[in-house]
Amino acid sequence: MSEFLVRKTNLPEFRVSESEQPSLEDGQLLVKVDQFAFTSNNITYGVAGDMLGYWHFFPPADGSASEWGILPVWGFGDVVESSCAEIAVGERFYGYFPPASHLMMQPENIKPLGFTEGAAHRSSLPPAYNHYRRLSNDAAYDSRLDALQALLYPLYVTSFCLWDALQDSDWYGAEQVVVLSASSKTSIGLAYALSADDNAPQVVAMTSARNVETVQNIDLYDQVISYDEIDSLSNVATVIVDMSGNSEVMGQLHQRLGDNMRKTLNVGITHWTQPRSSDGIISDRSEMFFAPGHIQKRYKDWGAEGFQNRSGEFLQAAIADSLSWLQITRLQGLDGLAGVYRDVCDGKIAADAGLIVEMG
């Protein structure tokens, strides 16, 4: 079994580990990982690995978990061995996987269209990450869309949750929504949701100078500015959605807006290498936004089916529209991932690029 490991204290450092395939116990599955997406969101999992528990999903099989970790990814896997009477060899799943050749699974709460991963070490982790879709029983499943689903579905679900939370709070009284790291796919998904909402305020994209043209060409934001153009931003009531985690930019932005900074939702950490500082940041109007928590809230409000129906309509439309700009690059195996991994860490992957790792 092969696994892609990163050093927890130095994310750009990686290695591929080889270990013996464990034997199945009663009720378990051996799933071969088929393909998965890899984006800056996966690096965010590593940055928040200790704080939000991401390191706990897939402990390294070689026992090196004290120093090395596995960054979770979203993708597809096929059952190659089964000791679970309700799931057959050959079934295909979509969900949270390790960047690895195989995953041992312990399915529970098995339903025709999905199940919960019941491994003891995952029992306290967010339920949204422990659910797997049984695609073999899903009449709507189209394997031709695998790459788009792996790349965009988990990110655009977060986008939907952000839009839903913003409109549910009446935009915090803001006249504009400012999105930092606007070239990220989660930001673009949010822009789709906001542009489709006639009640949404004006939406301003902030991005690096090298991504301004790409973000403008996607044509979803009302205004696109670079980080060094903060002074051009209108000083009106503002809600900020921060995908960057760049505290220096955030401090400048908060100081410019002052009382007009009504709320900041911190979501991602695409600028994870930037120094962390609280200088200038208005912390009492800033909070972390955790999409799985919002999903659980809406499950209670709407029911699981209600959430799936409401988010599904948005996801279908936004993912289809993304075909107009998304350029998919297919990488072969963990060696292919190794060839681009540091570029992803350094933010050097083009905003319109989508990386899919095919395990073969």
N, C-alpha and C positions, 0 to 999 in steps of 0.2 A: 504494500500500500504506500502510495506517494502522497506527501502533504507539503504545501507551501507555507513555510513558517517565517515570521518576522520577529525581530528582537523588540520586546515591549518597550525598552527604554531608548531605542534608536530605530524608528520605523523603517528608514531606508535600507537597513541591513536585513538580508533575507537568506534563506537556504531552503533546499528541497530535501525533506527527510524521507527515508525509506524504512519501512518496518513490516513485520510479519502481519499477515491478514488474520484477525482474530476469528475463532470459530463461533458459529451461531449458537445461541441459547434459545430455549423455547420461547416462541412469540416474537423473535427478532427477524429483521430483514437485513440483507446486505445489498446496498444500493450503489450502483456504479454511477458516478457523476458524469453526465453527458456534456453539458455546456453551461456556462455562467457568464454574467456580465461583470465587468470590473470598472469602477468609476471612482471619482474623488470621494464619493460617499463611503466607500469601503475603507478609505484612509481615515475618515472621520470615526468609523467604528474603532479603529486602533487608538486614536487620540483620546476617545472617551471610554476606552476599554476597561479601565479600572472603575471609573465613576459610574458608568451605566451597565457594567457587567458583560460587555461583549466578549471578553476573553473566555468567559465560562461556557459558551455554546459548544465549542469544539476543542477540548484539551488535546494537545499533541499526543499522538500515539506512542512517541518515543520517550515520554515521561519528562520532557524538558519544560514543563509549564511554568516553572519559576522564572525563567528567563525569556522563553519564546512563546509566541502566541499565533493563533490562526485568525485571520480577518474573515468574518462571514461574508458570503456572497449570495446573490439570488440567481437561481437557475433551475436546471432540470436534471433528474436522475431516473434510472431504470433499475428495477429489482432484478438481481442476478441470482440471489439465493433467498429462500423464504422458509422459516419455520413458523409462520403465522398463517393459520388456516384461512383467514379472511382476505388475505392479499397474496396474489399469485406472482410467480416469476414472469417477468415481461411487463408488469404494470409500470406506468410512468407517472412521476410526481413533479410538481412545481413547488418551490419554497426556498427555505434558507439552507444553504449547504456550505461545507468548507471548500476552499480551493484545493481539491485533493482528488485522488483517483476513485475512492470509495468512502462510504459512510455506513456504519452500523446503526440501525434504527430500532426503536421499540415502540411500535404504533399502539395508541390507545384511542378510545372514543371513536372507533372506526365507523364511518358513514359512507354511503355510496360515492360521495363527491369529495371526501377528505378525511383526514384523521389528525390526531394530536401526537406529537413526538413525546413519548413518556419517559425518556431517560432521566434518571434521578437527578443528575447534575443540571438538568434544564427545568426542573419543576418550579423553581421560583422566578424564572425569567419571563418576560412579557409574553402573554398568550399569542399575540399577533405574529411573533416570530416562530412559534412552535406549531403552527398549523400548516399542513401540506395538502395541496389539491391533487386529487386522484384524476388524472387527465384521461385515463383509459375509459372512464365512465362518463366523461363530459362531452356531450354531443356538440357543444359549441367550440371545442378545442380544435385549433388549426395549427399544425406543427410548423407551417410556413411563417408564422408570426412569433416563433420562439424567441428570436433575438430581440424583437421589439418589447416583448413581455418581460424578458430578463432585464433589459436595460431600463425600461421606463415605468413599468407597473409599480415597483416599490417606491420609486421617487415621486411619481405622480399621485400616489395615494397620500403621501405626505403633503404634496401641493394642495390636494383637495381638502385635507384636514386644516391646513393653514387658511385657505380661503374661507372655509366653514367657520373657523374660530374667529376670524376677522369680522365677517358679516354678522356673526352671532353677537359680537361685542359692539355692533354699530360702528365699526371701523375706529373705535376709541375716539370718535369725534374728529377724525383727521380729514384734511382736505387732500392729502397725498399719501401714497404708500411708496416708501423708498426701499428697494430691494438690493442688498449688497451681495456681491458675487453673482450678478444677474446672468452670467453666462452658464452657471451650473444648471443641470437638467431639472433639479427640483425647483429652482427659480423660474425656469422657462415654463414648467408645468403650472406654477402659481400664476404666471402671467397669462397663460391660457384661461384659467378660471376667472381671473379678474377682468380680462378683456371681454368675457362673455356675460359679465354681470353689469347691467345698466346702472346699478346703484353704487358701483365701486368708485372710489376716488381716482384721481389721476395717478398713474403708476410711473415711477422714475426708476430706471435701471442705473446702478453704479457697477462698474466693472473696470478691469485693467485696460490701459490704453491699447494694448495689442488685441483686445477682444471687442473694442467698441464697434468696429465695422461689422463683425459677425453678428453681434447682438442687434444692431440696427437692421441688418438684413433679415433677421427672423421676424421683425416687424410686429411685435406684440406689445412693446412698451410705448408709453406716450412720449417719453424723453429718455435719452441714453447719455450718460456722462461718465467720465473716467474719475478715478479716485483723486486725481490732482485737480479736479474741477469742483470741489465741494463748495467753494464760494459762489458758484453759479446757481446753486440750489435755492429754490424759493423758500423763504423763511416763513412758512405757514404751518398750521397744525399738521403734524406728521406722525405716522406710524411706520416703524422701521422693521423690516424682516431681514435678519442678518444670517446669511449662509456662509460668511467668510471667517468669522472668529478673529478678525483683525482688530485688535483693541485700539491700536493707534488711530486707524481711520474712524472707528466708532467714537473715540474720545473727541476727535475733531468735529465730527458730525453732531454729537450731543452739545458741544459747546457752541456751535453755530446756531443750533435751533433753540437751545435754552428751554423756556417754558413751552415752546411749540412742539417739543419732543414729547408726544403723548404716551407712546409705548414702544418698546423694543422687544421683539421676539427673537431670541437667539436659537438658531436651528442647526446650522452646520459649522464646520471648522475647516473650510477649504484652504485658508491661509494659516495652517497649523504651525508653520515654522516661524511665524512672526512672534516677537517678544510679547509676553502677556503683561498687561499693565491696566490699572483701573483709572489712570489719569484722565480726568475730564468726563468719565462715564457717569451717567445718572442712574445709579444702581437701583433706586427704589421704584423706577418705572421700567425696569428691564427684567425679563424672566426667560428661563429656558422653555422651549416648546418641544414636547416629546410626543410624536405622532401616535405611538401605541397607546398612550394614556388618553389621547383624544378619541381614538377609535373605541376604547372601552367605554368612555362616556357616552358616545353615540350608540353603542350597542345597547346600553341601558335605556336611552331615549327612544330609539327607533327599532331596536331589535337587530340581530345580526343580518337578517335578510333585508331589512330596511336600509341599513348602511350599505350593503352590497349593491342594492338597486340604485341608490342615490349616487354613490361614488362610481358605479359601473358605467353609467351613462356618460359621465364626464371623462372617465378613463378611455372609453372607446373612441370618443370624438378627439380628445387631445393626442392620443397615440397615433391615430390615423393622420391627423394634421402634421405630426412630427416627421412623417415620411418626406415632407418637402425640404427639410434641412438636415436631417440626421444622416451621417455617413458612417456605415458600419464597417469596422475592421475586424477580421477574424484571425485569431491567434491560435497556434497549434500547441496544446498542452501546457504544462507548467513551465516548460522552457520558453514558450512564447510569452507567457505572463512575465517571466523573469526578464525578458528583453525590453519590456516597456515599464516595468514596475516603478523604477526610480523616476521616470518621466511623470508618471501619475503622481507620485509623492511630491515632485517639484512643481506641479501644476503646468506641465508643458504639453499636455494633450489638448488639441484644438477643441474649442467649445462645441463644434458641430460633429465631433468624432464620438463613436460609440464602440467600445472594445468588447468583443465576445471571445471567450476562451473555449475552444472546442477540445474536449479531452480524448476524443477518438475511441 
